[in-house]
Amino acid sequence: MLAHALVEAILWDLLSYTTPASLGQAIRYQHDLAEAIQIMYARTSDWTEDDVLSIVDELTSVAESDWLAENLASLLLFCGNTITVKYMGSRAINGRMHELGNLVASFSVVITKFGYSTSWLIDVMQQVLEIMDNAKDRLSFLSHISSTFKEVLTEVADSGDDSQRDSEFMLVLDAQVEFSKEILSLAFKHMLPS
């Protein structure tokens, strides 16, 4: 369960080791922050794109430990498509493929947990892939996604008590299945009934 609230404030350090149990909790603790980020992004006369991305970095790196990737994914989901693509594109340009793979796997988990469509994530990925200059970087990005799913499933299988571990394992597995179905549908769309 995410966080205790003190007068509806986020206890920032909790986002480094726990995630929202539901969409309602995520909205309660992250939606207003996402709206503030969107407003800063829209006010181009006051904030540059780089300023906003730097603020997201600063907000999610607290007290010597970063937010869990699932919390960052949730925040970016609430920030919307444009900010998410810019954030991920910045990572891609800087060669941070492992971080991108982790973020995509985390998006998959968040989307599955919240009951959203995976097609949004696929659209974001396509935009990020277009930002990348060469095929080697694109392949590295895609490879890191698969590797991250494997790492996360292995970590979950080796941790926690039985009921919590089983629940988390099934969530990540369901996320991977939904992600794979969307990718396969896209890859073989020309062979499937419309």
Short mmCIF file of the C-alpha atoms (twelve columns), coordinates in Angstrom:
data_MODEL
# 
_entry.id   MODEL 
# 
loop_
_atom_site.group_PDB 
_atom_site.id 
_atom_site.type_symbol 
_atom_site.label_atom_id 
_atom_site.label_alt_id 
_atom_site.label_comp_id 
_atom_site.label_asym_id 
_atom_site.label_seq_id 
_atom_site.Cartn_x 
_atom_site.Cartn_y 
_atom_site.Cartn_z 
_atom_site.pdbx_PDB_model_num 
ATOM 1   C CA . MET A 1   0.000  0.000   0.000   1 
ATOM 2   C CA . LEU A 2   1.374  3.357   -0.981  1 
ATOM 3   C CA . ALA A 3   2.161  5.933   1.479   1 
ATOM 4   C CA . HIS A 4   0.614  7.588   4.340   1 
ATOM 5   C CA . ALA A 5   -0.524 11.075  3.602   1 
ATOM 6   C CA . LEU A 6   0.115  14.056  5.799   1 
ATOM 7   C CA . VAL A 7   -2.451 16.629  4.780   1 
ATOM 8   C CA . GLU A 8   -2.561 15.012  1.321   1 
ATOM 9   C CA . ALA A 9   1.203  15.474  0.839   1 
ATOM 10  C CA . ILE A 10  3.361  12.809  -0.733  1 
ATOM 11  C CA . LEU A 11  5.930  11.239  1.524   1 
ATOM 12  C CA . TRP A 12  8.527  11.273  -1.227  1 
ATOM 13  C CA . ASP A 13  10.814 8.608   0.170   1 
ATOM 14  C CA . LEU A 14  7.976  6.048   0.170   1 
ATOM 15  C CA . LEU A 15  7.934  6.241   -3.619  1 
ATOM 16  C CA . SER A 16  11.416 4.730   -3.516  1 
ATOM 17  C CA . TYR A 17  10.214 1.463   -2.023  1 
ATOM 18  C CA . THR A 18  6.443  1.056   -2.448  1 
ATOM 19  C CA . THR A 19  3.901  1.513   -5.230  1 
ATOM 20  C CA . PRO A 20  0.210  2.442   -5.361  1 
ATOM 21  C CA . ALA A 21  -2.078 -0.509  -4.760  1 
ATOM 22  C CA . SER A 22  -4.750 0.924   -7.061  1 
ATOM 23  C CA . LEU A 23  -5.496 3.547   -9.694  1 
ATOM 24  C CA . GLY A 24  -7.306 5.574   -7.025  1 
ATOM 25  C CA . GLN A 25  -4.196 5.695   -4.855  1 
ATOM 26  C CA . ALA A 26  -2.010 6.651   -7.795  1 
ATOM 27  C CA . ILE A 27  -4.385 9.457   -8.752  1 
ATOM 28  C CA . ARG A 28  -4.530 10.659  -5.167  1 
ATOM 29  C CA . TYR A 29  -0.758 10.858  -4.778  1 
ATOM 30  C CA . GLN A 30  0.533  11.627  -8.279  1 
ATOM 31  C CA . HIS A 31  -2.154 13.193  -10.466 1 
ATOM 32  C CA . ASP A 32  -1.836 16.738  -9.093  1 
ATOM 33  C CA . LEU A 33  1.928  16.571  -9.500  1 
ATOM 34  C CA . ALA A 34  1.466  15.418  -13.102 1 
ATOM 35  C CA . GLU A 35  -0.908 18.316  -13.753 1 
ATOM 36  C CA . ALA A 36  1.666  20.768  -12.366 1 
ATOM 37  C CA . ILE A 37  4.298  19.296  -14.693 1 
ATOM 38  C CA . GLN A 38  1.896  19.623  -17.645 1 
ATOM 39  C CA . ILE A 39  1.262  23.282  -16.785 1 
ATOM 40  C CA . MET A 40  5.010  23.983  -16.605 1 
ATOM 41  C CA . TYR A 41  5.495  22.238  -19.957 1 
ATOM 42  C CA . ALA A 42  2.688  24.287  -21.539 1 
ATOM 43  C CA . ARG A 43  4.171  27.562  -20.285 1 
ATOM 44  C CA . THR A 44  6.992  27.592  -22.806 1 
ATOM 45  C CA . SER A 45  7.787  31.225  -22.099 1 
ATOM 46  C CA . ASP A 46  8.699  30.354  -18.503 1 
ATOM 47  C CA . TRP A 47  10.039 26.785  -18.787 1 
ATOM 48  C CA . THR A 48  12.026 25.059  -21.488 1 
ATOM 49  C CA . GLU A 49  11.476 21.425  -22.352 1 
ATOM 50  C CA . ASP A 50  14.822 20.604  -20.734 1 
ATOM 51  C CA . ASP A 51  13.790 22.474  -17.558 1 
ATOM 52  C CA . VAL A 52  10.673 20.351  -17.228 1 
ATOM 53  C CA . LEU A 53  12.536 17.081  -17.854 1 
ATOM 54  C CA . SER A 54  15.162 18.128  -15.284 1 
ATOM 55  C CA . ILE A 55  12.420 18.834  -12.756 1 
ATOM 56  C CA . VAL A 56  10.938 15.375  -13.311 1 
ATOM 57  C CA . ASP A 57  14.422 13.920  -12.742 1 
ATOM 58  C CA . GLU A 58  14.865 15.938  -9.547  1 
ATOM 59  C CA . LEU A 59  11.435 15.011  -8.217  1 
ATOM 60  C CA . THR A 60  11.969 11.314  -8.778  1 
ATOM 61  C CA . SER A 61  15.488 11.231  -7.307  1 
ATOM 62  C CA . VAL A 62  15.031 11.865  -3.624  1 
ATOM 63  C CA . ALA A 63  17.262 11.340  -0.608  1 
ATOM 64  C CA . GLU A 64  19.896 9.303   -2.412  1 
ATOM 65  C CA . SER A 65  17.388 6.816   -3.814  1 
ATOM 66  C CA . ASP A 66  15.333 7.034   -6.957  1 
ATOM 67  C CA . TRP A 67  11.633 6.410   -7.151  1 
ATOM 68  C CA . LEU A 68  10.688 2.901   -8.165  1 
ATOM 69  C CA . ALA A 69  10.328 2.702   -11.942 1 
ATOM 70  C CA . GLU A 70  6.655  1.785   -11.533 1 
ATOM 71  C CA . ASN A 71  6.041  5.099   -9.710  1 
ATOM 72  C CA . LEU A 72  7.877  7.043   -12.403 1 
ATOM 73  C CA . ALA A 73  5.811  5.225   -15.047 1 
ATOM 74  C CA . SER A 74  2.620  6.099   -13.210 1 
ATOM 75  C CA . LEU A 75  3.603  9.778   -12.961 1 
ATOM 76  C CA . LEU A 76  4.537  9.916   -16.653 1 
ATOM 77  C CA . LEU A 77  1.285  8.178   -17.601 1 
ATOM 78  C CA . PHE A 78  -0.604 10.976  -15.837 1 
ATOM 79  C CA . CYS A 79  1.668  13.576  -17.492 1 
ATOM 80  C CA . GLY A 80  0.459  12.408  -20.892 1 
ATOM 81  C CA . ASN A 81  1.861  11.320  -24.202 1 
ATOM 82  C CA . THR A 82  3.926  14.381  -25.102 1 
ATOM 83  C CA . ILE A 83  5.892  14.631  -21.852 1 
ATOM 84  C CA . THR A 84  6.358  10.858  -21.712 1 
ATOM 85  C CA . VAL A 85  7.776  10.730  -25.238 1 
ATOM 86  C CA . LYS A 86  10.077 13.690  -24.533 1 
ATOM 87  C CA . TYR A 87  11.285 12.082  -21.285 1 
ATOM 88  C CA . MET A 88  11.918 8.708   -22.898 1 
ATOM 89  C CA . GLY A 89  13.399 10.334  -26.009 1 
ATOM 90  C CA . SER A 90  15.903 12.162  -23.814 1 
ATOM 91  C CA . ARG A 91  16.920 8.827   -22.301 1 
ATOM 92  C CA . ALA A 92  17.223 7.270   -25.763 1 
ATOM 93  C CA . ILE A 93  19.395 10.078  -27.108 1 
ATOM 94  C CA . ASN A 94  21.693 9.676   -24.110 1 
ATOM 95  C CA . GLY A 95  22.019 5.904   -24.633 1 
ATOM 96  C CA . ARG A 96  20.207 4.933   -21.438 1 
ATOM 97  C CA . MET A 97  18.654 1.802   -22.948 1 
ATOM 98  C CA . HIS A 98  18.578 -0.234  -19.737 1 
ATOM 99  C CA . GLU A 99  16.623 2.557   -18.043 1 
ATOM 100 C CA . LEU A 100 14.244 2.705   -21.022 1 
ATOM 101 C CA . GLY A 101 13.707 -1.064  -20.954 1 
ATOM 102 C CA . ASN A 102 12.944 -0.872  -17.252 1 
ATOM 103 C CA . LEU A 103 10.529 1.996   -17.805 1 
ATOM 104 C CA . VAL A 104 8.635  0.151   -20.573 1 
ATOM 105 C CA . ALA A 105 8.277  -2.951  -18.392 1 
ATOM 106 C CA . SER A 106 7.079  -0.708  -15.557 1 
ATOM 107 C CA . PHE A 107 4.600  1.030   -17.864 1 
ATOM 108 C CA . SER A 108 3.283  -2.417  -18.780 1 
ATOM 109 C CA . VAL A 109 2.766  -3.276  -15.119 1 
ATOM 110 C CA . VAL A 110 1.088  0.059   -14.351 1 
ATOM 111 C CA . ILE A 111 -1.169 -0.146  -17.404 1 
ATOM 112 C CA . THR A 112 -2.180 -3.701  -16.517 1 
ATOM 113 C CA . LYS A 113 -2.749 -2.826  -12.854 1 
ATOM 114 C CA . PHE A 114 -4.880 0.209   -13.763 1 
ATOM 115 C CA . GLY A 115 -6.798 -1.557  -16.548 1 
ATOM 116 C CA . TYR A 116 -5.555 0.728   -19.336 1 
ATOM 117 C CA . SER A 117 -4.886 -0.287  -22.922 1 
ATOM 118 C CA . THR A 118 -1.379 -1.371  -23.889 1 
ATOM 119 C CA . SER A 119 -1.840 0.330   -27.269 1 
ATOM 120 C CA . TRP A 120 -0.923 3.674   -25.625 1 
ATOM 121 C CA . LEU A 121 2.462  2.252   -24.629 1 
ATOM 122 C CA . ILE A 122 3.078  0.838   -28.101 1 
ATOM 123 C CA . ASP A 123 2.335  4.260   -29.604 1 
ATOM 124 C CA . VAL A 124 4.801  5.902   -27.187 1 
ATOM 125 C CA . MET A 125 7.445  3.285   -28.026 1 
ATOM 126 C CA . GLN A 126 7.016  3.890   -31.751 1 
ATOM 127 C CA . GLN A 127 7.562  7.612   -31.217 1 
ATOM 128 C CA . VAL A 128 10.661 6.972   -29.104 1 
ATOM 129 C CA . LEU A 129 12.045 4.565   -31.712 1 
ATOM 130 C CA . GLU A 130 11.612 7.288   -34.361 1 
ATOM 131 C CA . ILE A 131 13.757 9.630   -32.251 1 
ATOM 132 C CA . MET A 132 16.660 7.166   -32.294 1 
ATOM 133 C CA . ASP A 133 19.156 7.685   -35.093 1 
ATOM 134 C CA . ASN A 134 20.319 4.158   -35.754 1 
ATOM 135 C CA . ALA A 135 19.050 0.609   -35.888 1 
ATOM 136 C CA . LYS A 136 21.610 -0.624  -33.344 1 
ATOM 137 C CA . ASP A 137 20.163 1.685   -30.659 1 
ATOM 138 C CA . ARG A 138 16.623 0.631   -31.555 1 
ATOM 139 C CA . LEU A 139 17.536 -3.033  -31.249 1 
ATOM 140 C CA . SER A 140 19.290 -2.389  -27.936 1 
ATOM 141 C CA . PHE A 141 16.168 -0.645  -26.604 1 
ATOM 142 C CA . LEU A 142 13.920 -3.532  -27.630 1 
ATOM 143 C CA . SER A 143 16.334 -6.113  -26.209 1 
ATOM 144 C CA . HIS A 144 16.430 -4.310  -22.877 1 
ATOM 145 C CA . ILE A 145 12.641 -4.514  -22.627 1 
ATOM 146 C CA . SER A 146 12.693 -8.314  -22.859 1 
ATOM 147 C CA . SER A 147 15.636 -8.551  -20.466 1 
ATOM 148 C CA . THR A 148 13.900 -6.316  -17.955 1 
ATOM 149 C CA . PHE A 149 10.754 -8.446  -17.932 1 
ATOM 150 C CA . LYS A 150 12.944 -11.477 -17.222 1 
ATOM 151 C CA . GLU A 151 14.825 -9.654  -14.433 1 
ATOM 152 C CA . VAL A 152 11.622 -8.419  -12.803 1 
ATOM 153 C CA . LEU A 153 9.960  -11.831 -12.934 1 
ATOM 154 C CA . THR A 154 13.071 -13.427 -11.430 1 
ATOM 155 C CA . GLU A 155 13.261 -10.821 -8.647  1 
ATOM 156 C CA . VAL A 156 9.587  -11.239 -7.780  1 
ATOM 157 C CA . ALA A 157 9.857  -15.030 -7.795  1 
ATOM 158 C CA . ASP A 158 12.732 -14.833 -5.299  1 
ATOM 159 C CA . SER A 159 11.173 -12.320 -2.895  1 
ATOM 160 C CA . GLY A 160 8.373  -11.642 -0.430  1 
ATOM 161 C CA . ASP A 161 5.929  -13.879 1.326   1 
ATOM 162 C CA . ASP A 162 4.034  -16.452 -0.693  1 
ATOM 163 C CA . SER A 163 0.743  -14.593 -1.226  1 
ATOM 164 C CA . GLN A 164 2.343  -11.231 -1.984  1 
ATOM 165 C CA . ARG A 165 4.963  -12.833 -4.233  1 
ATOM 166 C CA . ASP A 166 2.344  -14.823 -6.154  1 
ATOM 167 C CA . SER A 167 0.164  -11.736 -6.634  1 
ATOM 168 C CA . GLU A 168 3.078  -9.584  -7.845  1 
ATOM 169 C CA . PHE A 169 4.389  -12.374 -10.065 1 
ATOM 170 C CA . MET A 170 0.984  -12.746 -11.727 1 
ATOM 171 C CA . LEU A 171 0.715  -8.974  -12.232 1 
ATOM 172 C CA . VAL A 172 4.103  -8.791  -13.970 1 
ATOM 173 C CA . LEU A 173 3.359  -11.932 -15.978 1 
ATOM 174 C CA . ASP A 174 -0.031 -10.528 -17.047 1 
ATOM 175 C CA . ALA A 175 1.688  -7.270  -18.020 1 
ATOM 176 C CA . GLN A 176 4.209  -9.155  -20.135 1 
ATOM 177 C CA . VAL A 177 1.452  -11.173 -21.786 1 
ATOM 178 C CA . GLU A 178 -0.591 -8.048  -22.629 1 
ATOM 179 C CA . PHE A 179 2.512  -6.298  -23.948 1 
ATOM 180 C CA . SER A 180 3.454  -9.337  -26.062 1 
ATOM 181 C CA . LYS A 181 -0.073 -9.666  -27.464 1 
ATOM 182 C CA . GLU A 182 -0.049 -6.016  -28.536 1 
ATOM 183 C CA . ILE A 183 3.394  -6.335  -30.151 1 
ATOM 184 C CA . LEU A 184 2.436  -9.559  -31.940 1 
ATOM 185 C CA . SER A 185 -0.823 -8.044  -33.178 1 
ATOM 186 C CA . LEU A 186 1.122  -5.116  -34.572 1 
ATOM 187 C CA . ALA A 187 3.815  -7.305  -36.115 1 
ATOM 188 C CA . PHE A 188 1.335  -9.594  -37.852 1 
ATOM 189 C CA . LYS A 189 -1.478 -7.115  -38.449 1 
ATOM 190 C CA . HIS A 190 -1.359 -7.672  -42.211 1 
ATOM 191 C CA . MET A 191 -2.106 -11.378 -41.674 1 
ATOM 192 C CA . LEU A 192 -4.976 -10.944 -39.186 1 
ATOM 193 C CA . PRO A 193 -8.652 -10.271 -39.890 1 
ATOM 194 C CA . SER A 194 -9.566 -6.628  -39.654 1 
# 
